[in-house]
């Protein structure tokens, strides 16, 4: 079976998301619900779905799984009081896992009559998740088999379906041991599944009992059980991440503030700059003394060495994500394939000879260009050390993977408008002047320069007086124009920022959301044209109001290989 072209696959994925979103809106009656990049959102805010079987992968899961996850999410929104649930949720991590799962299963049991298709979708999705959890090996530890057995028993009690036949033998011993202990709260779950408050009493008791089982196992353990304890912790973390409960990113990360710009939408000319005569494009590396630049580079190298990042491994992952197979000549002397006419004489002289064929040879080639656009506003100065380390490591890995890369930045030439604002004041302060500051775009590394030759210039990110204010929309357009000048087929722009666009002079002369709305228009235009994939990498902030594909990072903790692995997978993912 031939794989569909990337564009056809992307269109099919969008159609699936649209169908799932329509189902969720129909079941909940909420018009603001939609899917963005595989995540259910209300307006622009991603909704936390605290159940492992609601997390799907559109590239792997079939449409029935996607429908089942959408149906489950809709029933949770329709039948669960989020405020009441948050008040009742226990603090213990394991107890919270169980309580979250039980509430989701309760909502799925409230299926309206006359919808057998939805019931089949829910059953199909839970069964697919169960098989995946079993195949992952997470059920081999004490905690893993305990959580999995509780999930199977609770699902069976609330839905009326039997436990998954594939793993029935696996959980039999654990089920026989825990059902006498959990029998009373299990009976209460089914009896009160229609009322959230009464159901929560039994769900909390069941979660408490499961937590006590785990704590009792830890108490009676010995030093020889350290490996089992480590395995249990790995399962808890993996199960927590699947549930989205442990260190919930959506609760921990603030969201970029946004609104509507009255000036931008009311004026007929749209966004504009009052003057561009003071705008400039610079190479920051040339503005720093050589000995100071060398000190910056040494400081950056020391920070990278402390992290112990395997750059070669990241490069291989980037190659697998970004490279595509390209024809690279022929491989001769094969035992099957196309007949090689030059070897037909061997068929007569050596009838037993079978290596008379040739095959097309393919090689992975990265037909891709990646640009990092770093927000150099004043607030980013506090985060620039880990940001510089991250960008330097990723640029080096891209270089090893054969992917062209750029490191760009944007700031303003002055605080509070500078010469552009003075010109505006001198002309009597005309209304709606547009952008009132000196835009400054910076090139730390261009696509034609290798990482090795540009490594010193990247360290110029430590130059403190570069950081002023930020005009994001124009910077994104500028970076996209540089990418469009490249010959590569796939172009990716990663905007690294910690907040909304901000220029005090422009905000005072227009309105506070003038630059904010322009950034949205720029990103939406490139998403519509599909010429550049614009990604938002938030530094301690959720940038989803601006970017369809975004990732929020907490740079207060060290960046290790798992974090970089997640970033690489995020960069390589197709829209």
C-alpha positions as CSV (number, residue, x, y, z in Angstrom):
1,X,0.0,0.0,0.0
2,X,1.5,3.3,-1.1
3,X,1.7,6.1,1.5
4,X,-0.2,9.2,0.5
5,X,1.8,12.4,-0.4
6,X,2.4,14.7,2.6
7,X,-0.1,17.3,1.4
8,X,-2.8,14.7,1.0
9,X,-2.0,13.2,4.4
10,X,-2.2,16.6,6.0
11,X,-5.5,17.3,4.3
12,X,-6.9,14.0,5.5
13,X,-5.7,14.8,9.0
14,X,-7.5,18.2,8.9
15,X,-10.7,16.5,7.7
16,X,-10.5,14.0,10.6
17,X,-10.0,16.9,13.1
18,X,-12.9,18.8,11.6
19,X,-15.2,15.8,11.9
20,X,-14.1,15.1,15.5
21,X,-14.6,18.8,16.4
22,X,-18.1,18.7,14.9
23,X,-18.9,15.6,17.0
24,X,-17.7,17.3,20.2
25,X,-19.7,20.5,19.5
26,X,-22.8,18.4,18.7
27,X,-22.6,16.4,22.0
28,X,-21.8,19.4,24.2
29,X,-23.6,22.3,22.5
30,X,-20.5,24.5,22.8
31,X,-19.7,26.3,19.6
32,X,-16.2,27.4,20.7
33,X,-14.8,23.9,20.7
34,X,-12.4,22.9,18.0
35,X,-9.1,21.0,17.4
36,X,-5.7,22.6,16.9
37,X,-2.8,20.3,16.1
38,X,-4.5,17.3,17.6
39,X,-5.6,19.0,20.8
40,X,-9.1,19.9,21.8
41,X,-9.4,23.7,22.5
42,X,-12.1,26.1,23.7
43,X,-11.5,29.2,21.7
44,X,-7.7,29.3,21.8
45,X,-7.2,27.6,25.1
46,X,-6.2,23.9,25.0
47,X,-8.4,21.8,27.3
48,X,-6.6,19.4,29.7
49,X,-7.9,15.9,29.1
50,X,-7.0,13.9,32.2
51,X,-7.3,10.4,31.0
52,X,-4.7,8.2,29.3
53,X,-7.1,6.8,26.6
54,X,-8.0,10.3,25.5
55,X,-4.5,11.0,24.3
56,X,-4.2,10.0,20.6
57,X,-1.6,10.1,17.9
58,X,-3.2,11.0,14.5
59,X,-0.3,9.5,12.7
60,X,-0.7,6.1,14.3
61,X,-4.3,5.7,15.6
62,X,-7.1,4.9,13.3
63,X,-10.2,7.1,12.8
64,X,-12.3,5.0,15.2
65,X,-9.7,5.7,18.0
66,X,-9.8,9.4,17.2
67,X,-13.6,9.4,17.3
68,X,-13.6,7.5,20.5
69,X,-11.3,10.0,22.1
70,X,-13.4,12.9,20.8
71,X,-16.6,11.2,22.1
72,X,-15.0,10.7,25.5
73,X,-13.8,14.3,25.7
74,X,-17.3,15.5,24.8
75,X,-19.0,13.4,27.5
76,X,-16.5,14.7,30.1
77,X,-17.3,18.3,29.2
78,X,-21.0,17.6,29.2
79,X,-21.3,15.6,32.5
80,X,-18.5,16.8,34.8
81,X,-18.4,19.9,36.9
82,X,-14.8,21.0,36.5
83,X,-14.8,23.3,39.6
84,X,-16.3,20.6,41.8
85,X,-13.9,18.0,40.5
86,X,-10.9,20.3,41.1
87,X,-12.0,20.9,44.7
88,X,-12.3,17.1,45.4
89,X,-9.2,16.0,43.6
90,X,-6.7,14.4,46.1
91,X,-3.1,15.7,46.5
92,X,-1.3,12.4,46.4
93,X,-0.1,11.7,42.9
94,X,-1.2,8.1,42.6
95,X,-4.6,8.8,44.2
96,X,-5.0,11.7,41.8
97,X,-4.3,9.4,38.9
98,X,-7.0,7.0,40.0
99,X,-9.5,9.7,40.8
100,X,-9.1,11.4,37.4
101,X,-9.5,8.1,35.5
102,X,-12.6,7.2,37.5
103,X,-14.3,10.5,36.8
104,X,-13.6,10.1,33.0
105,X,-15.0,6.6,33.0
106,X,-18.1,7.9,34.9
107,X,-18.7,10.5,32.3
108,X,-18.4,7.9,29.5
109,X,-21.0,5.8,31.2
110,X,-23.5,8.7,30.8
111,X,-23.9,8.0,27.1
112,X,-27.3,9.1,25.8
113,X,-29.7,6.4,24.6
114,X,-29.8,5.7,20.9
115,X,-26.1,6.2,20.1
116,X,-24.7,2.7,19.6
117,X,-21.9,4.1,17.3
118,X,-20.6,6.3,20.1
119,X,-20.6,3.4,22.5
120,X,-18.6,1.3,20.0
121,X,-16.1,4.1,19.5
122,X,-15.6,4.5,23.3
123,X,-15.0,0.7,23.6
124,X,-12.7,0.6,20.6
125,X,-10.6,3.5,22.0
126,X,-10.3,2.0,25.5
127,X,-9.3,-1.4,24.1
128,X,-6.7,0.2,21.9
129,X,-5.2,2.1,24.8
130,X,-5.2,-1.1,26.9
131,X,-3.3,-3.1,24.3
132,X,-0.8,-0.2,23.9
133,X,-0.2,0.0,27.7
134,X,0.3,-3.7,27.8
135,X,2.7,-3.8,24.9
136,X,4.8,-0.9,26.3
137,X,5.9,-3.1,29.3
138,X,4.6,-0.7,31.9
139,X,2.3,-3.4,33.3
140,X,5.3,-5.6,34.3
141,X,6.0,-3.7,37.6
142,X,3.9,-3.8,40.8
143,X,2.5,-0.3,40.3
144,X,1.9,-0.8,36.6
145,X,-0.1,-3.9,37.0
146,X,-2.0,-2.4,39.9
147,X,-3.1,0.7,38.0
148,X,-3.9,-1.3,34.9
149,X,-6.0,-3.8,36.8
150,X,-7.9,-1.0,38.6
151,X,-8.5,0.7,35.2
152,X,-9.9,-2.5,33.7
153,X,-12.1,-3.4,36.6
154,X,-13.6,0.1,36.9
155,X,-14.2,0.4,33.2
156,X,-15.9,-3.0,33.2
157,X,-18.1,-2.1,36.2
158,X,-19.2,1.3,34.8
159,X,-19.6,0.5,31.1
160,X,-21.0,-3.0,31.5
161,X,-18.5,-4.4,29.0
162,X,-16.2,-7.3,30.0
163,X,-12.5,-6.6,30.7
164,X,-10.2,-6.8,27.7
165,X,-9.8,-10.4,26.7
166,X,-6.2,-10.0,25.6
167,X,-5.0,-9.2,29.1
168,X,-7.6,-11.0,31.2
169,X,-5.1,-13.7,32.2
170,X,-2.5,-11.1,33.0
171,X,-4.7,-9.3,35.6
172,X,-6.4,-12.3,37.1
173,X,-4.1,-12.7,40.1
174,X,-4.1,-9.0,40.9
175,X,-7.9,-8.7,40.4
176,X,-8.4,-11.6,42.8
177,X,-6.2,-10.0,45.4
178,X,-7.7,-6.4,45.3
179,X,-11.4,-6.9,44.6
180,X,-12.2,-8.0,48.2
181,X,-10.6,-4.8,49.4
182,X,-12.1,-2.5,46.8
183,X,-15.5,-4.3,46.6
184,X,-17.5,-1.7,48.5
185,X,-16.3,1.4,46.7
186,X,-16.6,-0.4,43.4
187,X,-20.2,-1.2,44.0
188,X,-20.8,2.4,44.9
189,X,-19.3,3.7,41.7
190,X,-21.9,1.9,39.5
191,X,-24.7,2.8,41.9
192,X,-24.0,6.5,41.9
193,X,-22.5,7.0,38.5
194,X,-25.2,9.5,37.5
195,X,-24.4,12.0,40.3
196,X,-20.9,13.4,40.5
197,X,-20.9,14.4,44.2
198,X,-22.0,11.0,45.4
199,X,-19.8,9.2,42.9
200,X,-16.8,11.1,44.2
201,X,-17.1,9.8,47.7
202,X,-16.6,6.2,46.5
203,X,-14.0,7.3,43.9
204,X,-12.0,9.0,46.6
205,X,-12.2,5.9,48.9
206,X,-11.1,3.7,46.1
207,X,-8.2,6.0,45.2
208,X,-7.2,6.1,48.9
209,X,-7.1,2.3,49.1
210,X,-5.0,2.0,46.0
211,X,-2.6,4.6,47.4
212,X,-2.4,2.6,50.7
213,X,-1.6,-0.6,48.8
214,X,1.3,1.2,47.1
215,X,2.6,2.8,50.3
216,X,2.4,-0.6,52.1
217,X,4.5,-2.2,49.4
218,X,7.1,0.5,49.8
219,X,7.1,0.2,53.6
220,X,7.7,-3.5,53.6
221,X,10.3,-3.3,50.9
222,X,14.0,-3.8,51.4
223,X,17.1,-2.5,49.9
224,X,17.1,-5.4,47.5
225,X,13.8,-4.0,46.1
226,X,15.4,-0.8,44.8
227,X,15.1,-1.8,41.2
228,X,11.4,-2.5,41.7
229,X,11.0,0.8,43.3
230,X,12.7,2.5,40.4
231,X,10.4,0.6,38.0
232,X,7.4,1.7,39.9
233,X,8.5,5.3,39.9
234,X,9.0,5.1,36.1
235,X,5.5,3.7,35.7
236,X,4.0,6.4,37.9
237,X,5.7,9.1,35.9
238,X,4.8,7.6,32.6
239,X,1.2,7.1,33.7
240,X,1.1,10.6,35.1
241,X,2.3,12.1,31.8
242,X,-0.3,10.1,30.0
243,X,-3.0,11.5,32.2
244,X,-1.6,15.0,32.2
245,X,-2.0,15.3,35.9
246,X,1.6,15.4,37.2
247,X,3.0,18.9,36.9
248,X,0.2,19.8,34.6
249,X,1.8,22.0,32.0
250,X,-1.4,23.8,31.2
251,X,-1.9,24.8,34.8
252,X,1.7,25.7,35.4
253,X,2.3,27.7,32.2
254,X,0.7,31.1,31.9
255,X,-1.0,32.0,28.7
256,X,0.0,35.0,26.5
257,X,-2.6,37.8,27.1
258,X,-4.4,38.9,23.9
259,X,-7.3,40.9,22.7
260,X,-8.7,42.9,19.7
261,X,-7.1,46.0,18.3
262,X,-9.7,48.6,17.6
263,X,-7.2,50.8,15.7
264,X,-5.9,48.1,13.5
265,X,-9.3,46.9,12.4
266,X,-10.9,50.4,12.2
267,X,-8.4,52.2,10.0
268,X,-8.5,51.5,6.3
269,X,-4.8,51.1,5.7
270,X,-4.2,48.2,8.1
271,X,-0.9,47.7,9.8
272,X,1.9,50.1,8.9
273,X,5.2,51.6,10.2
274,X,5.3,55.4,10.7
275,X,8.8,55.5,9.2
276,X,11.3,52.8,8.2
277,X,14.3,55.2,7.7
278,X,15.8,54.2,11.0
279,X,15.3,50.4,10.7
280,X,18.4,48.3,10.3
281,X,19.7,44.8,10.0
282,X,22.9,44.1,11.9
283,X,25.4,41.3,12.7
284,X,25.7,41.4,16.5
285,X,29.0,39.5,16.4
286,X,30.7,42.5,14.8
287,X,29.6,44.8,17.7
288,X,31.4,42.9,20.4
289,X,35.2,43.1,21.0
290,X,36.9,39.8,20.0
291,X,38.2,39.1,23.5
292,X,34.8,39.7,25.0
293,X,33.1,37.5,22.3
294,X,35.6,34.7,23.1
295,X,34.7,35.0,26.8
296,X,31.0,34.8,25.9
297,X,31.7,31.7,23.8
298,X,33.7,30.0,26.6
299,X,30.9,30.7,29.0
300,X,28.4,29.1,26.6
301,X,30.6,26.1,26.0
302,X,31.0,25.5,29.8
303,X,27.2,25.6,30.3
304,X,26.7,23.2,27.4
305,X,29.4,20.8,28.8
306,X,27.6,20.7,32.2
307,X,24.4,19.5,30.6
308,X,26.0,16.5,28.9
309,X,23.9,16.6,25.8
310,X,24.5,14.0,23.1
311,X,24.5,16.2,20.0
312,X,25.2,13.2,17.6
313,X,22.1,11.5,18.9
314,X,20.0,14.6,18.3
315,X,21.4,14.9,14.8
316,X,20.3,11.4,14.0
317,X,16.8,12.1,15.4
318,X,16.6,15.3,13.3
319,X,17.7,13.4,10.2
320,X,15.0,10.8,10.8
321,X,12.4,13.6,11.3
322,X,13.4,16.1,8.6
323,X,15.1,14.1,5.8
324,X,13.2,12.5,3.0
325,X,14.4,9.6,0.7
326,X,15.9,10.9,-2.6
327,X,16.9,8.8,-5.6
328,X,20.7,8.4,-5.6
329,X,21.5,6.3,-8.6
330,X,21.4,2.5,-9.0
331,X,22.6,-0.5,-7.0
332,X,23.9,-3.2,-9.3
333,X,24.5,-6.9,-8.8
334,X,21.2,-7.5,-7.0
335,X,19.2,-10.8,-7.0
336,X,15.9,-9.1,-7.7
337,X,14.7,-5.9,-9.2
338,X,15.0,-4.7,-12.8
339,X,17.1,-6.7,-15.3
340,X,20.5,-5.2,-16.0
341,X,21.0,-5.5,-19.7
342,X,24.8,-5.3,-19.4
343,X,24.8,-8.6,-17.5
344,X,22.6,-10.7,-19.8
345,X,25.7,-12.3,-21.2
346,X,26.4,-13.8,-17.8
347,X,23.0,-15.6,-18.1
348,X,24.5,-17.6,-21.0
349,X,28.0,-18.1,-19.6
350,X,26.9,-18.8,-16.0
351,X,23.3,-20.1,-15.9
352,X,23.4,-20.3,-12.1
353,X,24.3,-16.7,-11.7
354,X,21.3,-14.8,-10.1
355,X,22.9,-11.3,-9.6
356,X,21.6,-9.9,-12.9
357,X,19.4,-7.2,-11.6
358,X,19.6,-3.6,-10.5
359,X,17.6,-1.5,-8.0
360,X,17.1,2.1,-7.4
361,X,19.2,3.4,-4.6
362,X,17.7,6.0,-2.2
363,X,19.4,8.1,0.4
364,X,18.0,10.3,3.1
365,X,18.5,13.9,2.2
366,X,17.4,16.9,4.3
367,X,15.6,19.1,1.9
368,X,14.7,21.5,4.7
369,X,15.8,24.8,6.2
370,X,15.2,25.8,9.8
371,X,15.4,29.3,11.3
372,X,15.4,30.3,15.0
373,X,14.0,33.8,15.6
374,X,14.8,34.9,19.1
375,X,12.9,37.6,20.8
376,X,15.4,40.0,22.2
377,X,13.1,42.1,24.3
378,X,14.1,43.2,27.8
379,X,12.3,40.4,29.6
380,X,14.2,37.8,27.6
381,X,17.5,38.9,29.1
382,X,16.8,36.8,32.3
383,X,16.4,33.7,30.1
384,X,19.0,34.2,27.5
385,X,21.6,31.8,28.9
386,X,19.5,28.6,28.6
387,X,18.0,29.9,25.4
388,X,21.5,30.5,23.9
389,X,22.5,27.0,25.0
390,X,19.4,25.4,23.5
391,X,19.7,27.2,20.2
392,X,23.4,26.5,19.9
393,X,22.9,22.8,20.5
394,X,20.0,22.5,18.1
395,X,21.9,24.5,15.4
396,X,24.9,22.2,15.8
397,X,22.8,19.1,15.6
398,X,21.0,20.5,12.4
399,X,24.5,21.2,10.9
400,X,25.5,17.6,11.5
401,X,22.2,16.4,10.0
402,X,22.8,18.4,6.8
403,X,20.0,20.8,7.5
404,X,20.5,24.5,6.6
405,X,19.9,26.7,9.7
406,X,19.8,30.3,10.7
407,X,19.9,32.0,14.1
408,X,18.1,35.4,13.9
409,X,17.0,37.9,16.5
410,X,14.8,41.0,16.7
411,X,14.6,44.0,19.0
412,X,14.2,47.8,18.7
413,X,16.9,50.4,18.1
414,X,15.8,52.4,21.2
415,X,13.5,52.5,24.2
416,X,10.1,54.3,24.0
417,X,10.2,55.0,20.2
418,X,13.5,56.6,19.7
419,X,14.0,58.8,16.6
420,X,10.8,57.5,14.9
421,X,8.7,58.8,17.8
422,X,10.5,62.1,17.8
423,X,9.7,62.5,14.1
424,X,6.0,61.8,14.9
425,X,6.0,64.4,17.7
426,X,7.6,67.0,15.5
427,X,4.8,66.5,12.9
428,X,2.1,67.2,15.4
429,X,1.2,63.7,16.5
430,X,-1.0,62.5,13.6
431,X,-3.6,59.9,14.6
432,X,-3.0,56.2,14.1
433,X,0.7,56.4,13.2
434,X,1.3,52.7,13.3
435,X,4.6,51.3,14.5
436,X,6.6,54.0,16.3
437,X,10.0,52.7,16.9
438,X,13.2,51.7,15.2
439,X,13.1,48.0,14.2
440,X,16.3,46.1,14.6
441,X,16.8,42.7,13.0
442,X,19.8,40.7,13.8
443,X,21.6,37.8,12.1
444,X,23.7,35.7,14.4
445,X,24.2,32.9,11.9
446,X,23.0,32.8,8.3
447,X,22.1,29.7,6.4
448,X,25.3,29.7,4.3
449,X,27.6,29.7,7.3
450,X,28.3,26.4,9.2
451,X,27.9,26.2,12.9
452,X,31.6,25.9,13.4
453,X,32.3,29.2,11.7
454,X,29.4,31.0,13.3
455,X,29.7,29.6,16.9
456,X,31.5,32.7,18.1
457,X,28.8,35.0,16.7
458,X,26.0,33.0,18.3
459,X,27.6,33.8,21.7
460,X,26.8,37.5,21.0
461,X,23.4,36.7,22.4
462,X,25.0,37.5,25.8
463,X,25.5,41.2,24.8
464,X,23.2,42.9,27.3
465,X,22.4,46.1,25.5
466,X,20.8,44.3,22.6
467,X,17.6,43.7,24.6
468,X,15.0,46.5,24.4
469,X,11.5,46.0,23.0
470,X,9.9,43.7,20.4
471,X,7.9,44.1,17.2
472,X,7.2,40.4,16.6
473,X,5.0,40.6,13.5
474,X,7.5,42.4,11.2
475,X,10.3,40.1,12.5
476,X,8.3,37.0,11.6
477,X,7.7,38.4,8.1
478,X,11.4,39.2,7.7
479,X,12.5,35.8,8.8
480,X,10.0,34.1,6.6
481,X,11.2,36.2,3.6
482,X,14.7,34.9,4.3
483,X,13.5,31.3,4.3
484,X,11.5,31.8,1.1
485,X,14.7,32.9,-0.7
486,X,16.1,29.5,0.0
487,X,15.7,26.6,-2.5
488,X,14.7,24.0,0.1
489,X,11.2,22.5,-0.2
490,X,10.4,22.5,3.5
491,X,10.9,25.7,5.6
492,X,10.5,25.9,9.3
493,X,10.6,29.1,11.5
494,X,10.8,28.7,15.3
495,X,10.0,31.8,17.2
496,X,11.5,31.8,20.7
497,X,9.7,34.3,22.9
498,X,8.5,34.8,26.5
499,X,5.6,37.1,25.9
500,X,3.4,39.2,23.6
501,X,4.7,41.9,21.3
502,X,5.5,45.0,23.2
503,X,6.6,48.5,22.2
504,X,5.5,51.2,24.6
505,X,5.5,54.0,22.1
506,X,3.4,52.1,19.6
507,X,1.0,51.0,22.2
508,X,0.4,54.5,23.6
509,X,-0.1,56.0,20.1
510,X,-2.4,53.3,18.8
511,X,-3.7,50.7,21.3
512,X,-2.2,47.9,23.4
513,X,-3.2,45.1,21.0
514,X,-2.0,46.8,17.8
515,X,1.3,44.8,17.5
516,X,-0.4,41.7,19.0
517,X,-3.1,41.5,16.3
518,X,-0.5,42.2,13.6
519,X,1.5,39.1,14.7
520,X,-1.7,37.0,14.5
521,X,-2.4,38.3,11.0
522,X,1.2,37.5,9.9
523,X,1.2,34.0,11.3
524,X,-2.3,33.3,9.9
525,X,-1.2,34.4,6.4
526,X,1.8,32.1,6.3
527,X,-0.4,29.2,7.6
528,X,-2.9,29.9,4.8
529,X,-0.2,30.1,2.2
530,X,1.6,27.1,3.6
531,X,4.9,28.5,2.5
532,X,6.6,28.5,5.9
533,X,5.8,26.4,9.0
534,X,5.8,29.0,11.8
535,X,6.2,27.4,15.3
536,X,6.1,29.1,18.6
537,X,8.5,28.1,21.4
538,X,7.3,29.7,24.6
539,X,9.8,30.4,27.4
540,X,7.6,29.8,30.4
541,X,4.5,30.9,28.5
542,X,1.9,29.2,26.3
543,X,2.0,31.0,22.9
544,X,-1.1,29.2,21.5
545,X,-3.0,32.5,20.9
546,X,-0.5,33.3,18.2
547,X,0.9,30.0,16.9
548,X,-1.0,26.9,15.8
549,X,1.9,24.7,16.7
550,X,3.5,25.8,20.0
551,X,5.5,24.3,22.8
552,X,6.0,25.8,26.3
553,X,9.3,25.2,28.1
554,X,10.2,25.7,31.8
555,X,13.8,26.9,31.7
556,X,14.0,27.1,35.5
557,X,15.0,23.4,35.4
558,X,18.1,22.0,33.6
559,X,17.5,21.0,30.0
560,X,18.4,17.3,29.6
561,X,18.2,14.8,26.7
562,X,14.5,14.0,27.2
563,X,13.7,17.7,26.9
564,X,15.8,18.1,23.8
565,X,14.3,14.9,22.4
566,X,10.8,16.3,22.8
567,X,11.9,19.5,21.1
568,X,13.3,17.5,18.2
569,X,10.1,15.5,17.8
570,X,8.1,18.7,17.9
571,X,10.2,20.4,15.2
572,X,10.0,17.4,12.9
573,X,6.3,16.8,13.3
574,X,4.3,17.6,10.2
575,X,1.5,20.2,10.5
